[in-house]
Amino acid sequence: MGAFLDKPKTEKHTAHGGGNGLRFGLSSMQGWRVEMEDAHTAVLGLPDGLEDWSFFAVYDGHAGSRVANYCSQHLLEHITGSDGFRGDVVGPEPSVEAVKTGIRAGFLKIDDHMRSFSDLRNGLDRSGSTAVAVLLSPEHLYFINCGDSRALLCRHGQVRLSTQDHKPCDPREKERIQNAGGSVMIQRVNGSLAVSRALGDYDYKCVDGKGPTEQLVSPEPEVFEIARAPEDEFVVLACDGIWDVMSNEELCEFVKSRLEVCDDLERVCNSVVDTCLHKGSRDNMSVVLVCLPNGPKVSEEAVKKEAELDKYLESRIEEIMETSGEEGLPDLVHVMRNLSAENIPNLPPGGGLASKRSVIEAVYNRLNPHREEDGELEEAEEGSTTIHLLDALRQFRVSHRGQYRQVLEEALSVIRLPSETAEENAGDTAPSPSPPQSPAPGPQSAGGQPGGPSPTPPEDPKPSTV
């Protein structure tokens, strides 16, 4: 299996909340990865007189989840508790430079603090984590990034700001890595780590004579500050499992289109995660959506178009399945392939047909009489004939699609059932005296309960396989 499962784990962790004029939703999914290593933070109202501030973050762990989970619980307190965070407070909030200084100091402080953990210090845990966050004050947005998770601000329907990924091939990052005695091979630090900045990863932070921000991997974040504006609509924070299959513009457009048909932010985040899974993401996936006061509102026109799209997809799926003829019902892959070749109007921008996979599956399953119900195999006893039969039928439909009816009829014609064999055997031997008639036995249980032993069926003298 390597680092991946045989099939993705699609159960989601979700949450939502509101306050300070904001609404947020989040969703995370393990997906194809063997372990879930993502974590997140969502805080409305900070302590010590900053009740009108909020903080959101996504952490993408690697080689374990220890660092990501610890940071999700303690990074904020290291930021707000740093000496430089408040600085000389002149107005209603700390100065921009003081906040930036405090954020950088908080990252360095928590990274140094975690180094003292015995399992990390002794190499028993080699985990690390990226971190992307947004700190919202009444007047400013502070975008914080360390690694290759990413955040963006949608203003007036377009991407106004996005963080920059920290990759080893970036000229600035590569120069620091080489100055610390390392190299960049196959786009990785020393051919191993795919990010050039992260918390944890202490195997890459032990170069003598170099400070914490000069190591092969740096814990120093980049901080981007922007003044809030009435046109601000929403902020998205996500790990690279999302960005692997969606660009900034695609995700911005997709989220905007979903907010126009649904005001449930958890559902919107679930749509993002599901769509990215169907687009081919193989990583853990986490997304946090923060809607500002002027975020998109549900539109009757958008809801109507969405309903029309779903109805159109349903009719097209019916047509595709009805025209299959003697070739048999097409599988879901065939249906998706046909739909993807068409110019379907009003598909969600950025999401495309992948964002409608759940609708397509629901219609397909309703129209397919041979569909396998969820839990069908689970209800059958492990190792039973039912399991083997269902599996054989599944493989049979795949192997003989287009001619399975003819092949099945031919195969069935040579099968001899036990009852038929018994009748033949009875005709080949002399009849024996009939035993006395007795009342019909009751149900037979596994332990030889009343009802007598069940008869052993005669062996088929000509066993055959399909």
C-alpha positions in Angstrom: 0.0 0.0 0.0 2.9 2.4 0.6 1.7 5.8 1.8 -1.8 5.3 0.4 -4.9 3.2 1.2 -6.7 0.9 -1.2 -9.7 3.3 -1.1 -10.1 6.8 0.3 -11.5 7.5 3.8 -14.2 10.0 3.0 -15.6 10.6 6.5 -15.2 14.3 7.3 -14.6 16.4 10.4 -16.6 19.6 10.2 -17.3 22.6 12.4 -18.8 26.1 12.1 -19.3 29.2 14.1 -19.8 32.9 14.1 -18.9 36.1 15.9 -17.1 39.5 15.4 -19.1 40.0 12.2 -17.6 36.7 10.8 -19.0 33.3 9.9 -16.7 30.3 9.4 -17.0 26.7 8.4 -14.4 24.0 8.0 -14.0 20.5 6.7 -11.2 17.9 6.7 -10.9 14.5 5.1 -8.2 11.8 5.4 -8.6 10.8 1.8 -6.1 8.3 0.3 -3.4 8.8 2.9 -2.7 6.1 5.5 -2.9 8.6 8.3 -4.7 11.9 9.0 -1.9 14.5 9.7 -3.8 17.8 9.3 -5.0 20.0 12.1 -6.7 23.4 12.4 -7.5 26.3 14.7 -10.6 28.5 14.8 -10.8 31.2 17.5 -13.4 34.0 17.6 -12.2 36.6 20.2 -8.7 36.7 21.6 -7.9 37.2 25.3 -6.4 40.2 27.0 -8.5 42.9 25.5 -8.6 41.6 21.9 -12.1 40.2 22.0 -12.9 41.7 18.6 -9.9 39.8 17.0 -10.1 36.3 15.4 -7.6 33.7 14.4 -7.9 30.8 11.9 -5.2 28.3 10.8 -4.6 25.1 8.9 -1.6 22.8 9.7 -0.4 20.1 7.3 1.7 17.6 9.1 4.2 15.2 7.6 6.0 12.1 9.0 3.4 12.2 11.8 0.8 14.4 13.4 2.4 15.4 16.7 3.7 18.8 15.6 0.6 19.8 13.7 -1.7 18.9 16.6 0.5 20.7 19.2 0.6 23.9 17.1 -3.1 23.8 16.5 -3.6 24.1 20.3 -0.7 26.4 21.3 0.6 28.5 18.4 -1.8 31.4 19.0 -0.8 31.7 22.7 2.9 31.9 21.7 2.1 34.7 19.2 -0.1 36.8 21.5 2.2 36.1 24.5 5.4 37.2 22.7 7.1 40.4 23.9 6.8 42.2 20.6 3.1 41.5 19.8 1.6 44.5 21.6 4.6 46.8 21.3 3.6 50.4 22.1 -0.1 50.5 21.7 -1.1 53.9 20.4 -4.5 53.4 18.9 -7.4 51.0 19.3 -5.1 48.1 18.4 -1.4 47.2 18.3 0.6 48.7 15.4 1.0 46.7 12.3 4.8 46.3 12.8 4.3 45.2 16.4 1.8 42.5 15.3 4.2 41.3 12.6 7.0 41.1 15.0 4.9 39.2 17.5 3.8 36.7 14.9 7.4 35.9 13.8 8.6 35.7 17.4 5.7 33.3 18.2 6.7 30.9 15.5 10.3 30.9 16.5 9.3 30.5 20.1 7.0 27.5 19.6 9.5 25.8 17.3 12.2 26.1 20.0 9.8 25.0 22.7 8.8 21.8 20.8 12.5 20.9 20.3 12.7 20.1 24.0 10.0 17.4 23.8 11.9 14.1 24.5 10.4 12.1 21.6 11.3 14.9 19.1 14.7 15.5 20.7 15.6 11.8 20.7 14.5 11.3 17.1 11.6 9.0 18.0 9.3 11.4 16.3 10.5 13.2 13.2 7.3 15.0 12.3 7.0 18.5 11.1 4.1 20.7 9.9 3.4 23.6 7.6 1.2 26.4 9.0 -1.0 28.9 7.2 -3.2 31.3 9.2 -5.1 34.6 9.1 -5.3 37.0 12.0 -8.2 39.4 11.7 -8.4 42.7 13.6 -11.1 45.3 13.2 -8.9 47.2 10.7 -6.4 44.7 9.2 -6.0 41.1 7.9 -2.7 39.4 8.6 -1.9 36.5 6.4 0.7 34.2 7.8 2.5 31.3 6.0 5.2 28.8 6.8 5.4 26.1 4.2 3.2 25.2 1.2 -0.3 25.4 2.6 -2.0 28.5 1.3 -4.5 31.3 2.1 -6.3 33.7 -0.2 -8.5 36.7 0.2 -11.5 37.1 -2.2 -12.3 40.8 -2.7 -15.0 41.9 -5.1 -15.2 38.4 -6.6 -11.5 38.1 -7.4 -8.3 36.9 -5.6 -6.9 40.1 -4.0 -4.1 38.4 -2.1 -2.6 35.0 -1.6 0.3 33.6 0.3 3.4 32.3 -1.4 4.4 28.6 -1.1 7.8 27.9 0.4 9.4 25.3 -1.9 13.1 24.3 -2.1 13.3 25.3 -5.7 12.4 28.9 -5.0 15.7 30.9 -5.5 15.6 32.5 -2.0 14.9 29.2 -0.3 17.5 27.3 -2.4 20.2 29.9 -1.5 19.5 29.5 2.2 19.6 25.7 1.9 22.9 25.7 0.0 24.4 28.2 2.5 23.5 25.7 5.3 25.4 23.0 3.5 22.4 21.3 1.9 21.2 20.7 -1.6 18.0 20.6 -3.6 17.5 17.4 -5.5 14.2 16.2 -7.1 12.7 19.5 -5.9 13.3 18.5 -2.2 15.6 19.5 0.6 18.5 16.9 0.4 16.3 14.9 -1.9 13.8 14.2 1.0 11.6 17.1 2.3 9.3 18.8 -0.1 9.0 22.1 1.8 11.7 24.5 2.8 9.9 26.1 5.8 8.1 24.3 8.5 7.7 23.8 12.2 9.4 20.8 13.7 11.6 18.7 11.3 14.5 19.1 13.6 16.7 16.7 11.5 17.0 19.7 9.2 17.7 22.3 11.9 21.0 21.2 13.4 23.6 23.0 11.3 26.3 24.4 13.7 27.0 28.1 13.4 23.6 28.9 11.8 20.7 30.6 13.5 17.1 29.2 13.5 16.1 31.1 10.3 19.3 30.1 8.5 18.9 26.3 8.7 18.0 23.9 5.9 14.4 24.2 7.0 13.3 27.5 8.5 10.5 28.0 11.0 10.2 31.7 10.1 6.8 32.7 8.6 6.1 35.3 6.0 3.5 37.8 7.1 1.4 39.8 4.6 -0.8 42.6 6.0 -3.7 44.3 4.2 -6.2 46.8 5.4 -9.8 45.5 5.5 -12.2 46.9 2.9 -16.0 46.8 2.5 -15.5 44.7 -0.7 -13.8 41.9 1.2 -15.9 38.7 0.8 -14.2 35.7 2.2 -10.9 34.1 3.2 -9.9 30.5 2.4 -7.2 28.6 4.2 -6.3 25.1 2.9 -3.5 22.5 2.8 -1.7 21.5 -0.3 -4.1 18.6 -0.8 -6.6 21.2 -2.0 -4.1 23.4 -4.0 -2.7 20.3 -5.8 -5.8 20.2 -7.9 -7.2 23.7 -7.8 -5.6 27.1 -8.6 -6.3 30.2 -6.6 -8.7 31.5 -9.1 -10.5 28.2 -9.5 -11.1 27.8 -5.7 -12.1 31.5 -5.4 -14.7 31.1 -8.2 -15.9 27.7 -6.9 -16.5 28.9 -3.3 -18.2 32.0 -4.5 -20.6 30.0 -6.7 -21.4 27.6 -3.8 -22.1 30.5 -1.4 -24.7 31.7 -4.0 -26.7 28.5 -3.7 -26.1 27.5 0.0 -25.5 29.5 3.2 -24.3 26.5 5.1 -20.5 27.0 5.3 -19.9 23.4 6.4 -21.6 22.1 3.3 -19.6 24.5 1.1 -16.4 23.3 2.7 -17.5 19.7 2.2 -18.2 20.5 -1.5 -14.6 21.8 -1.8 -13.1 18.6 -0.2 -15.3 16.2 -2.2 -14.6 18.0 -5.5 -10.8 17.9 -4.9 -11.0 14.2 -4.1 -12.8 13.6 -7.4 -10.3 15.9 -9.2 -7.6 13.5 -8.2 -6.1 14.8 -4.9 -4.3 12.0 -3.1 -3.4 13.9 0.1 -5.1 14.8 3.3 -7.5 17.7 2.6 -8.4 20.5 5.0 -10.1 23.8 4.3 -11.3 26.7 6.5 -13.7 29.2 5.0 -14.2 32.6 6.7 -17.0 34.8 5.4 -16.7 38.5 6.1 -19.8 40.8 6.4 -20.1 41.4 2.6 -19.6 37.8 1.6 -21.8 36.3 -1.2 -25.4 35.7 -0.4 -27.8 33.1 -1.7 -29.3 34.1 -5.0 -32.6 32.9 -6.3 -31.3 32.9 -9.9 -28.3 30.9 -8.9 -30.4 28.3 -7.0 -32.7 28.0 -10.1 -29.7 27.4 -12.4 -28.4 24.8 -10.0 -31.7 23.0 -10.0 -31.8 23.1 -13.8 -28.3 21.7 -14.0 -29.1 18.8 -11.7 -32.3 18.1 -13.8 -30.3 18.2 -17.0 -27.7 15.8 -15.7 -30.4 13.4 -14.6 -31.9 13.4 -18.1 -28.6 12.9 -19.8 -27.7 10.0 -17.5 -31.0 8.4 -18.3 -30.4 8.8 -22.0 -26.9 7.3 -21.8 -28.1 4.3 -19.9 -31.2 3.8 -22.1 -29.1 3.7 -25.3 -26.8 0.9 -24.0 -29.0 -1.7 -25.6 -27.8 -5.3 -25.7 -24.3 -4.2 -24.6 -25.7 -4.0 -21.1 -25.8 -1.2 -18.6 -22.7 1.0 -18.7 -20.6 1.5 -15.6 -20.2 4.8 -13.8 -16.8 5.4 -15.4 -18.5 5.2 -18.9 -21.2 7.6 -17.8 -18.7 10.1 -16.5 -16.6 9.8 -19.6 -19.6 10.6 -21.8 -20.6 13.6 -19.7 -17.1 15.0 -19.6 -16.9 15.0 -23.4 -20.0 17.2 -23.6 -20.3 21.0 -23.2 -22.6 21.1 -20.2 -23.9 24.6 -19.4 -23.8 26.2 -16.0 -21.3 23.8 -14.3 -19.9 25.3 -11.2 -16.8 27.4 -12.2 -13.6 25.9 -10.8 -15.3 22.7 -9.9 -16.6 21.5 -13.2 -18.2 18.0 -13.6 -16.2 16.7 -10.6 -18.2 18.9 -8.3 -21.4 17.1 -9.5 -20.1 13.6 -8.9 -22.4 13.0 -5.9 -25.5 14.0 -8.0 -24.3 11.8 -10.9 -23.7 8.8 -8.6 -27.1 9.2 -7.0 -28.9 9.2 -10.3 -26.8 6.3 -11.6 -27.5 4.1 -8.6 -31.2 4.8 -8.8 -31.3 3.7 -12.5 -28.9 0.8 -12.2 -30.8 -2.4 -11.1 -27.5 -4.2 -10.6 -26.0 -1.6 -8.2 -24.3 -2.8 -5.1 -26.0 -1.3 -2.1 -23.8 0.2 0.7 -23.2 -2.5 3.3 -24.4 -5.3 1.0 -21.2 -7.2 1.6 -21.1 -6.3 5.2 -24.5 -7.9 5.9 -23.3 -11.1 4.4 -21.3 -13.4 6.7 -17.6 -13.2 5.9 -16.5 -16.1 3.7 -20.1 -17.0 2.8 -21.4 -18.0 -0.6 -23.1 -14.6 -0.9 -19.8 -12.7 -0.8 -18.2 -15.0 -3.4 -21.3 -14.8 -5.6 -21.5 -11.0 -5.4 -17.8 -10.7 -6.1 -18.0 -13.1 -9.1 -20.9 -11.2 -10.5 -19.1 -7.9 -10.2 -16.0 -9.2 -11.9 -18.2 -10.9 -14.6 -19.9 -7.7 -15.5 -16.5 -6.0 -15.8 -14.9 -8.7 -17.9 -17.8 -9.4 -20.3 -19.3 -6.0 -20.6 -21.2 -5.7 -23.9 -21.8 -9.5 -24.2 -22.4 -10.6 -20.7 -26.0 -11.8 -21.3 -25.0 -14.2 -24.0 -22.0 -15.4 -22.0 -24.1 -15.8 -18.9 -26.8 -17.8 -20.6 -24.1 -20.2 -22.1 -22.5 -20.6 -18.7 -25.8 -21.3 -16.9 -26.7 -23.9 -19.5 -23.9 -26.2 -18.4 -24.3 -25.7 -14.6 -25.9 -28.7 -12.9 -27.6 -27.8 -9.7 -27.5 -30.2 -6.7 -31.3 -30.8 -7.0 -30.9 -31.9 -10.6 -28.1 -34.2 -9.8 -30.0 -35.8 -6.9 -32.9 -36.6 -9.3 -30.5 -38.2 -11.7 -28.8 -40.2 -9.0 -32.2 -41.3 -7.7 -33.0 -42.7 -11.2 -29.8 -44.7 -11.4 -30.4 -46.7 -8.2 -33.1 -48.9 -6.9 -35.8 -47.2 -4.9 -35.5 -47.7 -1.2 -38.4 -48.1 1.2 -39.8 -44.8 2.2 -39.2 -43.9 5.8 -42.2 -43.2 8.1 -43.6 -39.7 7.6 -42.9 -37.3 10.5 -44.0 -33.7 11.1 -41.9 -31.2 9.3 -38.9 -30.3 11.3 -38.4 -26.9 12.8 -35.6 -24.5 12.0 -32.2 -26.0 12.2 -29.6 -24.2 14.3 -25.8 -24.5 14.1 -25.5 -26.6 17.2 -27.6 -29.6 16.1 -30.8 -28.4 17.8 -34.3 -30.0 17.3 -35.2 -30.7 13.8 -32.5 -33.4 13.2 -29.4 -33.1 11.1 -29.7 -31.5 7.8 -29.2 -33.8 4.8 -25.9 -33.7 3.0 -26.5 -32.7 -0.6 -25.1 -35.2 -3.2 -21.9 -34.1 -4.9 -22.1 -32.8 -8.4 -20.3 -35.5 -10.6 -19.5 -32.8 -13.2 -18.5 -29.6 -11.3 -18.2 -26.7 -13.6 -17.0 -23.1 -13.2 -18.2 -19.9 -14.9 
